[in-house]
């Protein structure tokens, strides 16, 4: 069946062009990126559904400052030179405590430098998410960071994390199969799951297990413990030297293996190809994409959502794991814009921060403050809690994280420091009046009700509660009732503290 035919199945039926209005464009910008300003929303409405989706997905045509391999130091956590190894052995043999202490101190200094570079890298990626003209590129990089989760705290090599981040970005809307072949060659992943020392005499099962359980098939879906053991044998010898993949032929098990009922002298690439041929793989990935972009439904997914996922998986198989056409069908589908799927997701901390800056155009005074806040809210980028990544959904919200979320938005709007975050407060120079620029003025001023209605809907969606609207009007009335920058900032502080603002 062709891609076009699949896209018009009942589940993947496209939204009618004339149904793509303000709130649909608003929804698309939030989910396929990190939100947009009122001007950007109006531009997408003017373009229409197809052009808008094409612009977001075909981001390779959008110019952007290139990332260089030299943007960060690659040699901080280098392996010891032969001379350094010799000096260490000689010092050990001579019991030269002074030299041993000096060498240990040099190692500790490099580790400190690397931790500082990792911090800089966190700021760099957050800044890129905020400023990029290619929002879907960074959104998919974030998706893969949580999907193929690898944590700096375990591998302690910032440049390897940078290389992995670049791999995710390179394959953001490319071919998932190609990305899987790169993941089993990725130094950060190989170190994180201990495959770099996996030997034919003692295969390490971590990478084989997580490859099937968390990255491709889903827990218990169509594989056995023996498939894991045999897959681990296939992956022996997949290692790295410095910052590059290295196949260690002397470590590789070249014997016969039996995986998914087939026998052969399989290597890691063969193992990945066999996984990708399983129907479970496309279904599992489609489920992950659905929960990330459409609705993060807890538990078993049933009904229309399940049908949508299965049809998306069929499309994925028909295009041989090319992600761009899959996302194109997803973002064009009527199901994506169904009322039950709009404002249905709890914003991740990264979504909350980046969307607020991009949609409200608030100033970013100190990226350190935002990185600290992400950590306090439960999403320390480059530091996922485990190989499972972040649980997401309702786990983002508790009494502690909600307090930080509300305080952080106040910081972006006013400059006041969020509680629990280091740094110093400063007066904000934020001009919020641009948000109202398209509204009509009467006698040179914006109408209060028009301003309140638009701000409320822009931040909370098309159907805010009447009680919220009245609370804002009461606040405005108590503060003079004239629509000024000070009043608009005050209104935004109230709106961003509302529970509904945590949804997208």
N, C-alpha and C positions, 0 to 999 in steps of 0.2 A: 504494500500500500504506500502511496506517495506521501510526502510530508504534508502537502496541501490537503489531501484527503483526510489524513489523520487529524489535521487541525480543525476540520469541520465536523468531527464526530460530536455527538451530543455533549460530551463532557468538555471538550476543548473548543466548543463553538465560540467564535470571536464575538466580542461586544459589537453591537451595531454602531457604525461610525457616528451617527447623530446622538448617540447616548454618551459620548465621551465629552463631558463638560468639565466645569471647574473642579468639582470634588474628585472626579476620576483622575484628572491630571495631578491633583494634589496627592492622591493616593499612590499613583505611579511614581512620582518623584520621591516619596517617602520610602517605598518598598524597593524600588530599583536603584536607590541611592540613599541619600541622607536628608531628604526634604529639599525644599526650594523656597525662594522668596516669592512674594505675590506676583512680581513681574515674570518670573520664570514659569509660574503656574499658568499665567495668561498666555505666555508664548506657546506652551504645549497645547493649550486649547485651540489657539489659532492654527497650529500645525496639524492637529488631528491625531487620531490614535496611531495609525501606521507610521507616519513620519516621526512621531515622538518616540515610539518604541525602537525604530531603526536608529535614530540618533543616539539613544542610550546604549544600544547593543553594539553598534558599529563604531565604537569609540576610537578605533585606530585612526580614523580620519580626523579626530580632534587633536590639534597640536598641544603638546605639553612638554615641559622641561624634562629631558631624559635623565634617567638614573644611571650613574656610572658605578662600575665595580670599585672605583677608587674613592667613592663618597665616604667610605669608612675604612679604617685600618684592617688589613687582612692578616697581619703578622703578630698581633699581640699575644695570642695563645698558640704560637708556633711550637712545633716539637723541638726539643733540645738539639743543638748542633752536635756533630761527632766530637768536637773539641770540648763542649760542655759535658757530654756524657763521660768522656775520658777524665775530665777534671773531677767529676762527681765520684767516679769509681776510685780514683787515686786518693781522694780525700777520705772516702769510706775505709779503704784499706789502711791508710795511715792514721785513721781516727783523728783527722784534722777537723776539730769542731769549729774552728774559726771559718774555714773555707766552706764547710757544710752549712753553717749559719748564713754566710754571705749568699750562697746559691739559693737557699731557701727564701731569703729576704727578696732576692731578685724575682723569684717565682711569685711571691705574694704581691709584689709591686705590679707585675703583669696582670695578675688576677684583679687587682683594684682598678687598673686602667681599663680592663675589659668590662668590669661592672659599670664604670663611668660611661664607656662607649654604648653599653646596652641602654642606659638611661637616655643618652642622646638619641639613640635609635627609636626609642618609644616616642619621644617628642617629634622626631622627624616623621614617623608614620602617622601620628595623630594630625600633624600639620598638613600632611599630604591629603588625608581624608577630608579635612576641612576645606582645603583650597582647590582640590582637583576639579578640572572641567570634565573629568571622566568618572562620575560617581559610581557607575556599575563596576568599573575595574577595581576600585578599592572595596566595594561592597562584597564582590566575589573573593577578593584576597582575604577579607575578614572571614567570609564563610569557610574557605579552605583552611584558614588558620585554626578555626574551631573544629573542623572536620578531621584534618590530619594533624591533630594537636601535638605540638612539641614545645617543651618548656625550657627556657634558658637556665633555670635553677638546677636542672639535672645535667645538661651538657656543658654549661659554663664556657660557651664560645660564642660571643656576640656576632662574629662575622658569619658563622654557620647559620645563625638565625636570620641574618640579612640575606644570605644566599637563598634560604628556603622561602623567605618572604618574596623575593624576586621570582622564584619559580612559580609560586601561586599567582603572582601578578601576570606573568608571561602566559599562563594557561587559563586566565580568569574566565574567558568565554570560549576557550579553545576546546580541545578534545580531552575528555576525562581519561580515556585510555592512555594517551600520551603522558598525562600528568601522573598516572599510576606508575608508569615505567620510570619516570623521574623520581618519584617518591622512594622507590626501592634503591635508588642511587644517591639519595640526598644525605650528605654527611650529618646534618642535624638529626634526621630521623634514624639513621643507622646507629648513631651514638646513643640517642634517647632510648631506643629499644634494644640496645646491646648486640646489634647484629655485626658490628665491625670486627668482633673477635670470634664470630660463629665459625666453628671448625667442623670438618667432616667427622672427627672423632667425638665431638661434643656439640651438636647443633643447638643453637639457642632458638627457642620457639616463640619469643616475644613478637617479632615482626610478622611472622606467618600468622600467628593468632590474631593480632590486632588488624592485620590487613584484611582478613575475612570478617572478623567479628564487628569491627568498628568502622572500617573504611570502605568496604565494598558490598558485603552480603547481609550483614546484620546478625546479631547474636543467635546462634543455633539454626540459621537459615541455609540448609542444604550442604552442610559440611560436617565431618566427623573429627574426633580427636586424632584419628590416624591421618586425615587430610592435613591437619596442623603439623603433625610430626614430619610427614613427607614433604610438606611445603617448606618447613624449616631446613630440611636437607637440600632442597632446591635453591634456597637462598644462602647457603654457606658460601663464603668467599666474597660476598657483596660487602665491601668495606670502603675505606677512604684513606688517602694519604694527604695530609695537610688540608687543603680546601677542595680537593677534587676526589671524585669517585675512583675507586681502584678495585678491579676484580682480582682477587687473590686466588689464582688457579690452584696453588698448593693447598688452600683451605677448602676448596670446593669438593663436594661429594658427587662424583661422576657416575655413581652406580644407578641401577634401575630404581625407579620410584613409582608408587601407585597413588594417584591423586584423582578424586572424583571417579574412581573406578577405571581409570585409564593408566596404562603402564608405559614408561619411557624413561630415557635419561634426561629428565627435565632440569632446566635451570630456572632462575628467578623470573626471567621474561616469560618462559613457558607457563609458569605458575600463574602469573598475572593474566596471560591470555586465556587460560582455562577459567579463571574467576570471572573475567569479563563476559565469557560465553554463557554464564549462568543467568537465567531469567531473574533470579533474586537480586542480582547486582543492579540492574536498571531500576527495579522496583524500590530497592533500598535507597538509592541515590535520589530517585524522584520523591520519595517520602521526605528525605532530608531537605531537598529544595523546597518542597511544599511547606514544611514547617518554618523554614527560614523566610520565605517570600510571601506566603499566602496566609497561613493560619497555624500557629504553634499548638495545635490541639493535643491535649494530654492523652495518654493511654492509647488504646486501639482506635484507629481511624476507620470510620464506617460511612455508609451512605454515599452521598454525592462526592464527598471528599475522596473516598476510597476509589470510586470510579474514575475521578479525575486523575489521581495518582497512577492508576493502572494504564490509562490511556497515554499519559505523559511518558510512562516507561516504554510503552510500545513505540512511541515516537522516538524516544532515545535510542532504542535498538535499531530502528529503521535508518537513522542518520549516523549509526555507528559511534555513538557517544559524543557527537558534536554538541556542545552545550549551547551555542548561540541560537540555533533554531528551536531548541527546547525552551529556552527562556523567552524567545520571541512568541511562541505559542502561548506560554504561560501569561505573559504580560498583555497579550491581546485578548485573552479569553474573557467571556462574560462572567465566568465563575470567579476570576480574580477580583472583579469589581462588584461581586455580590455584596449586598448590605451586611451579611453575616461575617464577611471577611474584612470589611473596612473598620479601622480602629479596633481590631480584635487582638492585636499583639501587644505584649508589654515590651516597651523599648529596652533594648540592651543598654548598658551604660555608654558604650561607644555610640550607639544610635542617638541616645538622649543628648550627649554632648555635641556631637558633630551636627545633628539636625538643628539644634538650638542656634548654633553659630551660623549655619548656612541659611536657615529660614528667617531668622530674626536679624541677621547681620550684626551680631553683637561683637564688640572688640575682644580680642584675645590678648590680654596683657602679659600673661605668664603661662607658657605651656606646662611648666612644672606643676602648677596648681591643678591643671586639668588631668595630667597623668596620675597625680596623687589621688584625685577624686575618683578616677576610674578604678583604681585599686580599692579604695574604700567602698565603692559600689559593687565590687565583686568581679570586675573584668580588667585585670591587669594585663594589658596586651604584651605578648611574648612570654607570658607566665601563666598559661592555662593550668588549672588545678591538677589535671591528670591527662592521660592519653585519651580520655573520653571527651575532653574539652569542657566547655561550660554547659551546665544543664539547661540554662535559659528559662524562658517562660516565667512561671510564677516564682521560681527560685530567685529571680532578680530582686524581688520586693520583700523586705522585712522592715521592722521598725527602725533599725539602724540605717539601712541603705536608703529608705524613703526620706529620712531626715537629711542625709547627704545630698540626695537628688534635689530636694527643694532648696537647700542652701546653695548648691552649685549654680542653679539657675538665677538665684538672687545675685550671686557673685558676677555672673556674666552680664547681668542687666545693670548693676549698680557699682560693681567694683569691691563690694564688701567680701571679706575672706570667708570661705565656707568653714564651718566648725570642724576641727580635726585635721585641717590641712595647713601645712607650714607656709610662710611667706608673709607679706604685709599688705594690708588693705590700701586701696587708693580710690580716689574719686573717679567715677566712670565718665567718659566723654561720649557715651552712647547717645546717638540721635535716633530715636525710634519713630520719628514722624514719617520716614520714608514708607513705612508700612501702610500708611493711609493715603499715599499720594494720588491714588486713582479715584478716591471718593470725591463727590461734589462738595463744594464749599458754599456757604451762604453768608454773605456779608464778610467774606474773607476768612471764615472759620469753619472747621468741620463740625457737623452735628454730633452731639454726644451719643445719641442712640445709634447712629450709623457707625460711629467709631467703635463703640462697645460691641455691637453685633458682629462687625467684621473681625475684630481682634479675637473675639470668643470663637467664632467659627473657624478662623484660620488656624488657631492653636488646638481646638478640640474636635473639629469636624463639623459636618453640616447640621447636626441635631443636638446642640448643647442643651442642657436642662434649663428650664425657665428660671429655676431657683438660682443658678449660677449667674444668669444674665441680670437678675434683680439685685444680687449681691454686688455686682460691679457697678450698676447704676447708683446704688446707695453709697458706695465708696466714692464714686465720682461726685455725687451731690454733696457729700460731706467735705469734699476738697475743692469746692468752688464751682464744679460743673463745667469749667472751660477746658476744651481739649488742647492741652499743652504737652510739651515733651515730658515734663515732670509727671503729669497725670497718666500719660500713656505708659511710661515706665512703671508707675505704680500699679496700673491695671495689669500689665504683663507679669509683674511679680505675683499678683494674686492668681492669675490664670495658670501660670506654670507651677503653682503650688497645689492646684486642683488634682484630684485622683485621675481624672480623665486625660490629663496631659501626659501621663505615663504610658498612654496607649498610642499606637500608630497603625 
